[in-house]
């Protein structure tokens, strides 16, 4: 298991390396992935073919002295830098050496999906304008200085484009992340670390890299750096003590992340409808999911498989939960089974329209709890007919076995960018991703629905292109494309989007004159300000448009 590395350690290593070494690292940023990594006792040995790099097995690298190489240039050698670059970056959530890990493993090492639509207050989506003051960071002191470092590093990587950012850009981002953590600006530290990881991932051609996710992280970095005190975050996931609870098991679902974690998350609800999770997600691939579903997870003295926990009624005392509902138990936590779960009361009693609004705001992980009549690809509810898809091949196969004989209790997750489409996760206390439902299969299902382009997709494409390729992708060489895109947005009654796009193009093309008359691109701050404003607008307007389309999809049809 690879250890995490503190951002400051990698930043110092990159800064100390000779220019010829960082140049070689930029030329082959993913070289270490092809080397042989093997555990040797308490160490991890990386055989480069000529040299051997040694580092701790697991844990956290807090000092460059913890990693050595057999070559003479260590620790400023290419081998050490390549191995350090291939390690996961530590965030404020990463346990310190000797600290006991979080007893309730994270559902995923990924943050919530980026771009989740949020419902703005504006009635007209084109009026979902960002606040006017989106410039550089405000405030002074250590926090202001750290936010300034994050803003400048983010603006520079935006202007260059992540595809062209190398070791120097990553070093500035990592140093800013460390400064933010030291200043207790933990949200900004996480975002800056995520952007630094994106710089490495795209250069190393790692499959984990997602442009939309990277662009959202960069926009959030710039937005948070502007007003860091409004969302400082916390250094560790905090668990608050809970009163005695009666928890109803809801369902379990598989988790497989692109960064190498897999397992099962089990969802439960208390008597008020508040959702909680118990997870068994650890390093591994998809092959561990089935075994994790039937293996025991421990909570308050209970040792139940996710399969059984999701169908049980549990009484718990002295438990604790994080803000996102992750349950944790200590030596004082007591839990006992009080029969089987009954899907009655909250959250089932909440009106579907209210559940939909919550789901599209990204609350409850997009889940809805419905009474519905499943029939293959159709899910007939009192609020209209939805289109059902399965979360896994097993889930898809189970949809063919669901016949419209009677109403069922159904748990679904909305697909935000496909109004009217939901992923069916459980029906009448059966986990569709794991259970092979009895009975014959019905006729083949119609093809899964494809998403249609949203009205703001042309703007999003330009914003993502700038995040990838930098200011050049929206500068003079792209003038004809920008003009055509702006005209299309105006035809679609989105003049604010068109105006923001034209402002972005203007900033991308802006130059300044030196005292010798030379033309140079203007500093990246103005480009970052306009780009982040356009990203904010797109997020808010898309949220309003998505909610409208979803409400229309859930309206009961005639008759």
Buried (B, 14 or more C-beta within 10 A) or exposed (E): EBBBBBBBBBBBBBBBBEEEBBEBBBEEBBBBEEBEBEEEEEEBBBEBEEBBBBBBBEBBBBEBEBBBBEBEBBBBBBBBBBBBBBBBBBBBBBBEEEEEEBBBBBBBBBBEBBBBBBBBEBEEBBBBBBEEEBBBBBBEEBBBBBBBBBBBBBBBBBBBBBBBBBBBBBBBBBBBBBBBBEBBBBBBBBBBBBBBBBBBBBBBEBEBBBBBBBBBBBBBBBBBBBBBEEBBBEBBBEBEEBEEBEBBBBBBBBBBBBBBBBBBBBBBBBEEBBBBBBBBBBBBEEEBBEEBBEBBBBBBEBEBBBBBBBBBBBBBBBBBBBEEBBBBBEEEBBBEBBEEBEBEEBBBEBEBEEBBBBBBBBBBBBBBBBEBBBBBBBBBBEBBBBBBBBBBEBBBBBBBBBEBEEBBBBBBBBBBBBBBBBBBBBBEBBBBBBBEBEEEEEEEBEEEBEEEEBBBEBBBEBBBBBBBBBBBBBBEEBEEBBBEBBEBBBEBEBEBBBBBBBBBBBBBBBEEEEEEEEEEBBBBBBBBBBBBBBBBBBBBBBBBBBBEBBBEBBEEEEE
